[in-house]
Structures are given as structure tokens and as C-alpha cells.
Amino acid sequence: VQLQASGGGLVQAGGSLRLSCAASGRTFSRYAMGWFRLAPGKEREFVAAISWSGSSTYYGDSVKGRFTISREKAENTMYLQMNSLKPEDTAVYYCAAAGTTLATMRVRDYLYWGQGTQVTVSS
């Protein structure tokens, strides 16, 4: 599976962005997917995950109520809608595909990673 993340950019606090993750290669729909982020000086942080069917989702505590993960199987694409952005959301966001059909927050469950897209939120 090859993953290509896009949609990052510079936005003011309170604004919105939508990240996309386009998948190619093996059957996209068989994998749970997720988003993680990495900010300078911080550890990699789980953001959101979605099951292969799209019926189950998980969110990190810091983004609950503000971010929404979704997937469109026909387009082999996963999305992360980010609303009410805060300066602390600034990070490189990575999409990943897990070796399981169930949504998971564990980094070790993810087998394939995209290249990352930068999100910068100004105050």
C-alpha cells in the first residue's frame, strides 16, 4: 500500500483544514486507517483512526469534538476534517494503514505510512 497525504497548510487559529490520504496498491478497503502527528520536540501522537468499514472511529483526547475522520472506499481516500484549529495542532500529520480491519490507536499496528503533510496554525 502506498499512501500520499495532502491538504496541509497555514491557517489561523479557529480555522479549518481538510487533510486527504490517497491510497494505492493493495485493496484499500481491507485496512483500518489512521492519522498521527509529530510536532517538534514532542513524541508522535495518535490523532484518529477508522475501521475498514468506516463504522468505527477513535480520536485522541486533544482532538475530540474538533476533528472528524472518514474514508471513501470508491475513491481509495481517507480524510481528516479539522475544525476549530489551535496553535498546538501545529505538526506534521501522517496517514497510515494498519494490518487489521479494526480501528486501532497503537502505532505498532500500522504497517504502511505516508510521507506527511505540514499543518501550521497561527495564533
N, C-alpha and C positions, 0 to 999 in steps of 0.2 A: 504494500500500500504506500503510495506517495501522497503526501499532504502538502497543500500550499495555502498558507494563511495570508489574509489580506484585510484591508479596511482600517488599519490603524491610522493615527494622525494626531494632530494637535487640536485640542478642544478646551474651551473654558469650563471652569467648574460649574456644575449644574447642567451641562450639555449632554449630548448623546452621540454614540457611535455604534455602528454595527460591524462586527467582525465576521468574516467568512472563512471557511476552511473547505477547499475543494479537494476531493479525494479521487485518486485514480489507481488502477491496478486491480487488486483482488476485490471481491464483492464487498462494496461499501456497507451494505445493509447488515452484514453479519457481525459487525463490530460495534461495541459500545464506544462512545467518543467522549472526549473531554477537552477542557481548556485549563491551562495552568499559566501562571505569570511569574516573572522574575524581575525584581527591582534591584537596583544597585545596593549592595551591602546587605541584602536580605536573602533568605532561603526561598527556594521555589515554593510557590503557594498554589494550592488547589483552588480553582475558581468555580467550575461547573462540570457536570457530567450528564450524559443522556444514554439511555439504553438503546439497543439495536432497533427496537420497535418505536422508540420515541415516547413511550408511555410512562417512563420513569425518569425522573431528573433529580439531581442533587446539586446543592450550592454551598460554597464556602460561606461561613458566617458573615464575613465582611461585605459580601455582595448580595446577600439575600434581600429580596424585595426590590432590588435595583436592576439586576441582570436577569436575562432570560435566554436559556439555551434551547435550540431547536435544530431539527435536521429535515432535509428534503431529500428523500431517497432517490426520487426520479432525477434529481439534479446532482446526486452524489456530493451534496454540500451540507455542511453544518454551519450554524450561525450562533453568534453571541450578541444579543441586543443589550447594550449598556446604556442605562439612563441614570440621571442624577449623578453624573461622574464627579469624583472628588480628586484633589491632588494626590492623595495616597493611592489612587488607582493607577498612577503612572508606573509603567512597567513594559517589558516585552512580553507579549502574550503568545503562547504556543498552543497549537491544537495537537491532539494526539488520538490514536486509535488503540483500543485495548484488545487484549487477546481473550475477550469474553463478551457475551451478549448482554450482560448485566451492567448497569451503570456502576462505576466504581470511583472512589476518591484516591485510591492507592497508586502512587507513582509506579510501583513495580508491576502493576497490571497492564501498563501501557507499553506496547511493542513498537509503535511507529510514531514518529514526531515530525511536525512541520518545522519550518525554518524560523518562525516567529515574526511578529509584526509589532512595531513600537506604538504604544499609546502614551501620549503626554497630556496631562490635564493641568492647565494653568490656573492659579488662584486669582 
